[in-house]
């Protein structure tokens, strides 16, 4: 599992709805959002993904849109 980075935590704090949704999603779903943000190579992309994370959570989405999933997660078919 990934740790919540400070910039993403700050982005979530900017919205009560996003913060509430963050607490309501599963740890695996949180990990997917964190990995998606951390996978960005450019600072501008990272900022955009943090903003989109907040927006998607506000819209009720529970996983990052169009993200194949954390490449660090073990996929063992179970």
Biopython code that builds the backbone (N, CA, C, O; Angstrom):
import numpy as np
from Bio.PDB.StructureBuilder import StructureBuilder

atoms = [
    (1, "UNK", "N", (0.840, -1.188, 0.000)),
    (1, "UNK", "CA", (0.000, 0.000, 0.000)),
    (1, "UNK", "C", (0.879, 1.243, 0.000)),
    (1, "UNK", "O", (1.957, 1.276, 0.593)),
    (2, "UNK", "N", (0.382, 2.249, -0.679)),
    (2, "UNK", "CA", (1.090, 3.520, -0.765)),
    (2, "UNK", "C", (0.660, 4.446, 0.372)),
    (2, "UNK", "O", (-0.471, 4.369, 0.850)),
    (3, "UNK", "N", (1.557, 5.307, 0.794)),
    (3, "UNK", "CA", (1.230, 6.324, 1.800)),
    (3, "UNK", "C", (0.616, 7.528, 1.101)),
    (3, "UNK", "O", (0.952, 7.841, -0.040)),
    (4, "UNK", "N", (-0.286, 8.192, 1.802)),
    (4, "UNK", "CA", (-0.934, 9.378, 1.247)),
    (4, "UNK", "C", (0.072, 10.526, 1.188)),
    (4, "UNK", "O", (0.544, 10.988, 2.227)),
    (5, "UNK", "N", (0.407, 10.994, -0.034)),
    (5, "UNK", "CA", (1.355, 12.106, -0.139)),
    (5, "UNK", "C", (0.723, 13.417, 0.343)),
    (5, "UNK", "O", (-0.490, 13.605, 0.247)),
    (6, "UNK", "N", (1.545, 14.296, 0.849)),
    (6, "UNK", "CA", (1.045, 15.557, 1.415)),
    (6, "UNK", "C", (0.280, 16.401, 0.409)),
    (6, "UNK", "O", (-0.748, 16.986, 0.751)),
    (7, "UNK", "N", (0.767, 16.474, -0.838)),
    (7, "UNK", "CA", (0.068, 17.312, -1.817)),
    (7, "UNK", "C", (-1.314, 16.764, -2.149)),
    (7, "UNK", "O", (-2.246, 17.537, -2.370)),
    (8, "UNK", "N", (-1.460, 15.451, -2.187)),
    (8, "UNK", "CA", (-2.784, 14.870, -2.414)),
    (8, "UNK", "C", (-3.674, 15.089, -1.186)),
    (8, "UNK", "O", (-4.855, 15.405, -1.327)),
    (9, "UNK", "N", (-3.123, 14.926, -0.008)),
    (9, "UNK", "CA", (-3.894, 15.179, 1.218)),
    (9, "UNK", "C", (-4.398, 16.620, 1.248)),
    (9, "UNK", "O", (-5.549, 16.871, 1.604)),
    (10, "UNK", "N", (-3.533, 17.565, 0.872)),
    (10, "UNK", "CA", (-3.939, 18.971, 0.831)),
    (10, "UNK", "C", (-5.037, 19.188, -0.206)),
    (10, "UNK", "O", (-5.981, 19.940, 0.031)),
    (11, "UNK", "N", (-4.910, 18.528, -1.354)),
    (11, "UNK", "CA", (-5.934, 18.648, -2.394)),
    (11, "UNK", "C", (-7.279, 18.125, -1.936)),
    (11, "UNK", "O", (-8.318, 18.699, -2.262)),
    (12, "UNK", "N", (-7.265, 17.038, -1.181)),
    (12, "UNK", "CA", (-8.517, 16.484, -0.666)),
    (12, "UNK", "C", (-9.138, 17.380, 0.398)),
    (12, "UNK", "O", (-10.359, 17.515, 0.476)),
    (13, "UNK", "N", (-8.279, 17.996, 1.222)),
    (13, "UNK", "CA", (-8.774, 18.883, 2.285)),
    (13, "UNK", "C", (-9.488, 20.107, 1.721)),
    (13, "UNK", "O", (-10.289, 20.732, 2.416)),
    (14, "UNK", "N", (-9.206, 20.450, 0.474)),
    (14, "UNK", "CA", (-9.825, 21.617, -0.156)),
    (14, "UNK", "C", (-11.310, 21.403, -0.432)),
    (14, "UNK", "O", (-12.018, 22.350, -0.773)),
    (15, "UNK", "N", (-11.784, 20.172, -0.288)),
    (15, "UNK", "CA", (-13.187, 19.870, -0.572)),
    (15, "UNK", "C", (-13.741, 18.932, 0.492)),
    (15, "UNK", "O", (-13.251, 17.817, 0.669)),
    (16, "UNK", "N", (-14.754, 19.391, 1.187)),
    (16, "UNK", "CA", (-15.388, 18.545, 2.206)),
    (16, "UNK", "C", (-15.994, 17.296, 1.582)),
    (16, "UNK", "O", (-15.915, 16.212, 2.160)),
    (17, "UNK", "N", (-16.603, 17.440, 0.393)),
    (17, "UNK", "CA", (-17.207, 16.283, -0.280)),
    (17, "UNK", "C", (-16.153, 15.258, -0.670)),
    (17, "UNK", "O", (-16.359, 14.057, -0.493)),
    (18, "UNK", "N", (-15.025, 15.723, -1.200)),
    (18, "UNK", "CA", (-13.952, 14.804, -1.593)),
    (18, "UNK", "C", (-13.364, 14.131, -0.361)),
    (18, "UNK", "O", (-13.083, 12.933, -0.384)),
    (19, "UNK", "N", (-13.179, 14.885, 0.709)),
    (19, "UNK", "CA", (-12.637, 14.312, 1.945)),
    (19, "UNK", "C", (-13.557, 13.235, 2.499)),
    (19, "UNK", "O", (-13.094, 12.185, 2.944)),
    (20, "UNK", "N", (-14.855, 13.494, 2.473)),
    (20, "UNK", "CA", (-15.826, 12.520, 2.964)),
    (20, "UNK", "C", (-15.832, 11.275, 2.080)),
    (20, "UNK", "O", (-15.878, 10.150, 2.579)),
    (21, "UNK", "N", (-15.785, 11.483, 0.767)),
    (21, "UNK", "CA", (-15.763, 10.353, -0.159)),
    (21, "UNK", "C", (-14.490, 9.529, 0.024)),
    (21, "UNK", "O", (-14.530, 8.301, -0.054)),
    (22, "UNK", "N", (-13.355, 10.202, 0.269)),
    (22, "UNK", "CA", (-12.082, 9.510, 0.479)),
    (22, "UNK", "C", (-12.179, 8.535, 1.655)),
    (22, "UNK", "O", (-11.672, 7.416, 1.592)),
    (23, "UNK", "N", (-12.831, 8.973, 2.711)),
    (23, "UNK", "CA", (-12.980, 8.121, 3.889)),
    (23, "UNK", "C", (-13.956, 6.979, 3.654)),
    (23, "UNK", "O", (-13.917, 5.968, 4.355)),
    (24, "UNK", "N", (-14.837, 7.142, 2.662)),
    (24, "UNK", "CA", (-15.867, 6.146, 2.386)),
    (24, "UNK", "C", (-15.394, 5.049, 1.426)),
    (24, "UNK", "O", (-15.981, 3.968, 1.396)),
    (25, "UNK", "N", (-14.348, 5.310, 0.647)),
    (25, "UNK", "CA", (-13.886, 4.294, -0.302)),
    (25, "UNK", "C", (-12.966, 3.290, 0.402)),
    (25, "UNK", "O", (-12.462, 3.552, 1.494)),
    (26, "UNK", "N", (-12.764, 2.173, -0.224)),
    (26, "UNK", "CA", (-11.947, 1.112, 0.368)),
    (26, "UNK", "C", (-10.463, 1.499, 0.361)),
    (26, "UNK", "O", (-10.049, 2.359, -0.416)),
    (27, "UNK", "N", (-9.676, 0.872, 1.217)),
    (27, "UNK", "CA", (-8.232, 1.115, 1.181)),
    (27, "UNK", "C", (-7.619, 0.801, -0.184)),
    (27, "UNK", "O", (-6.691, 1.484, -0.617)),
    (28, "UNK", "N", (-8.125, -0.216, -0.856)),
    (28, "UNK", "CA", (-7.617, -0.551, -2.191)),
    (28, "UNK", "C", (-7.921, 0.577, -3.180)),
    (28, "UNK", "O", (-7.078, 0.924, -4.007)),
    (29, "UNK", "N", (-9.112, 1.141, -3.094)),
    (29, "UNK", "CA", (-9.472, 2.250, -3.982)),
    (29, "UNK", "C", (-8.608, 3.474, -3.684)),
    (29, "UNK", "O", (-8.171, 4.160, -4.608)),
    (30, "UNK", "N", (-8.360, 3.751, -2.416)),
    (30, "UNK", "CA", (-7.475, 4.862, -2.056)),
    (30, "UNK", "C", (-6.084, 4.635, -2.641)),
    (30, "UNK", "O", (-5.463, 5.554, -3.175)),
    (31, "UNK", "N", (-5.612, 3.409, -2.534)),
    (31, "UNK", "CA", (-4.298, 3.058, -3.058)),
    (31, "UNK", "C", (-4.240, 3.304, -4.571)),
    (31, "UNK", "O", (-3.218, 3.761, -5.083)),
    (32, "UNK", "N", (-5.328, 3.006, -5.285)),
    (32, "UNK", "CA", (-5.360, 3.230, -6.732)),
    (32, "UNK", "C", (-5.218, 4.723, -7.048)),
    (32, "UNK", "O", (-4.456, 5.096, -7.941)),
    (33, "UNK", "N", (-5.938, 5.568, -6.329)),
    (33, "UNK", "CA", (-5.814, 7.013, -6.554)),
    (33, "UNK", "C", (-4.397, 7.490, -6.239)),
    (33, "UNK", "O", (-3.823, 8.276, -6.993)),
    (34, "UNK", "N", (-3.836, 7.019, -5.130)),
    (34, "UNK", "CA", (-2.485, 7.441, -4.745)),
    (34, "UNK", "C", (-1.476, 7.013, -5.804)),
    (34, "UNK", "O", (-0.630, 7.809, -6.212)),
    (35, "UNK", "N", (-1.558, 5.769, -6.250)),
    (35, "UNK", "CA", (-0.613, 5.274, -7.248)),
    (35, "UNK", "C", (-0.756, 6.056, -8.548)),
    (35, "UNK", "O", (0.241, 6.362, -9.203)),
    (36, "UNK", "N", (-1.985, 6.378, -8.923)),
    (36, "UNK", "CA", (-2.239, 7.147, -10.147)),
    (36, "UNK", "C", (-1.561, 8.512, -10.058)),
    (36, "UNK", "O", (-0.920, 8.949, -11.014)),
    (37, "UNK", "N", (-1.696, 9.179, -8.933)),
    (37, "UNK", "CA", (-1.051, 10.484, -8.729)),
    (37, "UNK", "C", (0.470, 10.319, -8.724)),
    (37, "UNK", "O", (1.181, 11.092, -9.366)),
    (38, "UNK", "N", (0.957, 9.332, -8.016)),
    (38, "UNK", "CA", (2.404, 9.148, -7.889)),
    (38, "UNK", "C", (3.060, 8.701, -9.192)),
    (38, "UNK", "O", (4.267, 8.872, -9.365)),
    (39, "UNK", "N", (2.286, 8.135, -10.100)),
    (39, "UNK", "CA", (2.820, 7.655, -11.372)),
    (39, "UNK", "C", (3.097, 8.798, -12.356)),
    (39, "UNK", "O", (3.771, 8.592, -13.366)),
    (40, "UNK", "N", (2.588, 9.984, -12.072)),
    (40, "UNK", "CA", (2.814, 11.137, -12.958)),
    (40, "UNK", "C", (4.296, 11.491, -12.997)),
    (40, "UNK", "O", (4.963, 11.533, -11.963)),
    (41, "UNK", "N", (4.799, 11.740, -14.189)),
    (41, "UNK", "CA", (6.220, 12.050, -14.341)),
    (41, "UNK", "C", (6.511, 13.558, -14.307)),
    (41, "UNK", "O", (7.602, 13.979, -13.921)),
    (42, "UNK", "N", (5.542, 14.347, -14.707)),
    (42, "UNK", "CA", (5.709, 15.804, -14.748)),
    (42, "UNK", "C", (4.914, 16.443, -13.603)),
    (42, "UNK", "O", (3.824, 15.975, -13.273)),
    (43, "UNK", "N", (5.450, 17.504, -12.998)),
    (43, "UNK", "CA", (4.711, 18.190, -11.926)),
    (43, "UNK", "C", (3.318, 18.659, -12.371)),
    (43, "UNK", "O", (2.362, 18.587, -11.599)),
    (44, "UNK", "N", (3.208, 19.135, -13.607)),
    (44, "UNK", "CA", (1.898, 19.603, -14.094)),
    (44, "UNK", "C", (0.905, 18.445, -14.180)),
    (44, "UNK", "O", (-0.279, 18.614, -13.890)),
    (45, "UNK", "N", (1.387, 17.279, -14.577)),
    (45, "UNK", "CA", (0.516, 16.104, -14.650)),
    (45, "UNK", "C", (0.085, 15.689, -13.252)),
    (45, "UNK", "O", (-1.076, 15.343, -13.033)),
    (46, "UNK", "N", (0.999, 15.721, -12.325)),
    (46, "UNK", "CA", (0.670, 15.372, -10.939)),
    (46, "UNK", "C", (-0.383, 16.322, -10.387)),
    (46, "UNK", "O", (-1.346, 15.876, -9.763)),
    (47, "UNK", "N", (-0.218, 17.618, -10.605)),
    (47, "UNK", "CA", (-1.197, 18.607, -10.138)),
    (47, "UNK", "C", (-2.564, 18.348, -10.768)),
    (47, "UNK", "O", (-3.590, 18.429, -10.093)),
    (48, "UNK", "N", (-2.573, 18.038, -12.058)),
    (48, "UNK", "CA", (-3.830, 17.767, -12.756)),
    (48, "UNK", "C", (-4.492, 16.511, -12.178)),
    (48, "UNK", "O", (-5.711, 16.475, -12.009)),
    (49, "UNK", "N", (-3.698, 15.492, -11.877)),
    (49, "UNK", "CA", (-4.267, 14.261, -11.319)),
    (49, "UNK", "C", (-4.798, 14.470, -9.913)),
    (49, "UNK", "O", (-5.792, 13.850, -9.535)),
    (50, "UNK", "N", (-4.170, 15.314, -9.142)),
    (50, "UNK", "CA", (-4.689, 15.632, -7.810)),
    (50, "UNK", "C", (-6.035, 16.351, -7.940)),
    (50, "UNK", "O", (-6.987, 16.043, -7.223)),
    (51, "UNK", "N", (-6.098, 17.308, -8.860)),
    (51, "UNK", "CA", (-7.360, 18.020, -9.087)),
    (51, "UNK", "C", (-8.442, 17.052, -9.559)),
    (51, "UNK", "O", (-9.577, 17.102, -9.085)),
    (52, "UNK", "N", (-8.084, 16.170, -10.495)),
    (52, "UNK", "CA", (-9.064, 15.202, -11.003)),
    (52, "UNK", "C", (-9.487, 14.216, -9.923)),
    (52, "UNK", "O", (-10.649, 13.809, -9.888)),
    (53, "UNK", "N", (-8.583, 13.827, -9.051)),
    (53, "UNK", "CA", (-8.947, 12.944, -7.941)),
    (53, "UNK", "C", (-10.028, 13.609, -7.098)),
    (53, "UNK", "O", (-11.039, 12.991, -6.763)),
    (54, "UNK", "N", (-9.803, 14.869, -6.762)),
    (54, "UNK", "CA", (-10.789, 15.612, -5.971)),
    (54, "UNK", "C", (-12.121, 15.674, -6.718)),
    (54, "UNK", "O", (-13.171, 15.402, -6.137)),
    (55, "UNK", "N", (-12.081, 16.028, -7.994)),
    (55, "UNK", "CA", (-13.308, 16.162, -8.785)),
    (55, "UNK", "C", (-14.033, 14.824, -8.933)),
    (55, "UNK", "O", (-15.256, 14.760, -8.810)),
    (56, "UNK", "N", (-13.280, 13.762, -9.195)),
    (56, "UNK", "CA", (-13.908, 12.461, -9.375)),
    (56, "UNK", "C", (-14.547, 11.968, -8.079)),
    (56, "UNK", "O", (-15.634, 11.389, -8.106)),
    (57, "UNK", "N", (-13.895, 12.188, -6.966)),
    (57, "UNK", "CA", (-14.492, 11.817, -5.681)),
    (57, "UNK", "C", (-15.746, 12.634, -5.413)),
    (57, "UNK", "O", (-16.733, 12.102, -4.904)),
    (58, "UNK", "N", (-15.721, 13.920, -5.751)),
    (58, "UNK", "CA", (-16.909, 14.774, -5.579)),
    (58, "UNK", "C", (-18.075, 14.279, -6.433)),
    (58, "UNK", "O", (-19.238, 14.451, -6.067)),
    (59, "UNK", "N", (-17.757, 13.664, -7.569)),
    (59, "UNK", "CA", (-18.786, 13.153, -8.485)),
    (59, "UNK", "C", (-19.243, 11.742, -8.122)),
    (59, "UNK", "O", (-20.109, 11.170, -8.783)),
    (60, "UNK", "N", (-18.648, 11.187, -7.060)),
    (60, "UNK", "CA", (-19.065, 9.872, -6.608)),
    (60, "UNK", "C", (-18.281, 8.708, -7.200)),
    (60, "UNK", "O", (-18.610, 7.548, -6.953)),
    (61, "UNK", "N", (-17.258, 9.007, -7.971)),
    (61, "UNK", "CA", (-16.444, 7.927, -8.531)),
    (61, "UNK", "C", (-15.608, 7.311, -7.413)),
    (61, "UNK", "O", (-15.164, 8.002, -6.496)),
    (62, "UNK", "N", (-15.403, 6.011, -7.506)),
    (62, "UNK", "CA", (-14.714, 5.304, -6.437)),
    (62, "UNK", "C", (-13.345, 4.781, -6.859)),
    (62, "UNK", "O", (-12.616, 4.222, -6.040)),
    (63, "UNK", "N", (-12.995, 4.957, -8.119)),
    (63, "UNK", "CA", (-11.685, 4.582, -8.649)),
    (63, "UNK", "C", (-11.293, 5.611, -9.704)),
    (63, "UNK", "O", (-12.165, 6.266, -10.277)),
    (64, "UNK", "N", (-9.991, 5.766, -9.972)),
    (64, "UNK", "CA", (-9.575, 6.711, -11.010)),
    (64, "UNK", "C", (-10.123, 6.293, -12.371)),
    (64, "UNK", "O", (-10.084, 5.120, -12.743)),
    (65, "UNK", "N", (-10.624, 7.263, -13.090)),
    (65, "UNK", "CA", (-11.154, 7.002, -14.426)),
    (65, "UNK", "C", (-10.011, 6.635, -15.372)),
    (65, "UNK", "O", (-8.963, 7.280, -15.372)),
    (66, "UNK", "N", (-10.220, 5.616, -16.159)),
    (66, "UNK", "CA", (-9.296, 5.237, -17.235)),
    (66, "UNK", "C", (-7.914, 4.849, -16.722)),
    (66, "UNK", "O", (-6.922, 5.090, -17.410)),
    (67, "UNK", "N", (-7.821, 4.269, -15.563)),
    (67, "UNK", "CA", (-6.551, 3.848, -14.967)),
    (67, "UNK", "C", (-6.562, 2.325, -14.889)),
    (67, "UNK", "O", (-7.475, 1.747, -14.299)),
    (68, "UNK", "N", (-5.563, 1.668, -15.472)),
    (68, "UNK", "CA", (-5.559, 0.196, -15.464)),
    (68, "UNK", "C", (-5.320, -0.407, -14.086)),
    (68, "UNK", "O", (-5.519, -1.607, -13.894)),
    (69, "UNK", "N", (-4.904, 0.393, -13.146)),
    (69, "UNK", "CA", (-4.676, -0.100, -11.792)),
    (69, "UNK", "C", (-3.219, -0.006, -11.393)),
    (69, "UNK", "O", (-2.329, 0.118, -12.235)),
    (70, "UNK", "N", (-2.999, -0.066, -10.119)),
    (70, "UNK", "CA", (-1.660, 0.059, -9.559)),
    (70, "UNK", "C", (-0.775, -1.074, -10.062)),
    (70, "UNK", "O", (-1.115, -2.247, -9.910)),
    (71, "UNK", "N", (0.340, -0.732, -10.648)),
    (71, "UNK", "CA", (1.244, -1.755, -11.167)),
    (71, "UNK", "C", (2.011, -2.441, -10.042)),
    (71, "UNK", "O", (2.667, -3.457, -10.269)),
    (72, "UNK", "N", (1.933, -1.899, -8.845)),
    (72, "UNK", "CA", (2.620, -2.488, -7.705)),
    (72, "UNK", "C", (1.806, -3.591, -7.030)),
    (72, "UNK", "O", (2.339, -4.379, -6.248)),
    (73, "UNK", "N", (0.512, -3.637, -7.341)),
    (73, "UNK", "CA", (-0.373, -4.614, -6.693)),
    (73, "UNK", "C", (-0.123, -6.002, -7.266)),
    (73, "UNK", "O", (0.001, -6.179, -8.478)),
    (74, "UNK", "N", (-0.054, -6.955, -6.395)),
    (74, "UNK", "CA", (0.126, -8.337, -6.824)),
    (74, "UNK", "C", (-1.179, -8.835, -7.426)),
    (74, "UNK", "O", (-2.244, -8.681, -6.828)),
    (75, "UNK", "N", (-1.095, -9.428, -8.602)),
    (75, "UNK", "CA", (-2.266, -9.976, -9.248)),
    (75, "UNK", "C", (-2.085, -11.501, -9.288)),
    (75, "UNK", "O", (-1.351, -12.035, -10.119)),
    (76, "UNK", "N", (-2.757, -12.164, -8.392)),
    (76, "UNK", "CA", (-2.587, -13.610, -8.307)),
    (76, "UNK", "C", (-3.857, -14.375, -8.638)),
    (76, "UNK", "O", (-3.911, -15.594, -8.480)),
    (77, "UNK", "N", (-4.888, -13.656, -9.101)),
    (77, "UNK", "CA", (-6.125, -14.320, -9.517)),
    (77, "UNK", "C", (-7.030, -14.737, -8.379)),
    (77, "UNK", "O", (-8.043, -15.401, -8.601)),
    (78, "UNK", "N", (-6.683, -14.362, -7.182)),
    (78, "UNK", "CA", (-7.537, -14.740, -6.041)),
    (78, "UNK", "C", (-8.418, -13.602, -5.634)),
    (78, "UNK", "O", (-9.202, -13.734, -4.694)),
]
sb = StructureBuilder()
sb.init_structure("model")
sb.init_model(0)
sb.init_chain("A")
sb.init_seg("    ")
for serial, (resi, resn, name, xyz) in enumerate(atoms, 1):
    if name == "N":
        sb.init_residue(resn, " ", resi, " ")
    sb.init_atom(name, np.array(xyz, "f"), 0.0, 1.0, " ", f" {name:<3s}", serial, name[0])
structure = sb.get_structure()
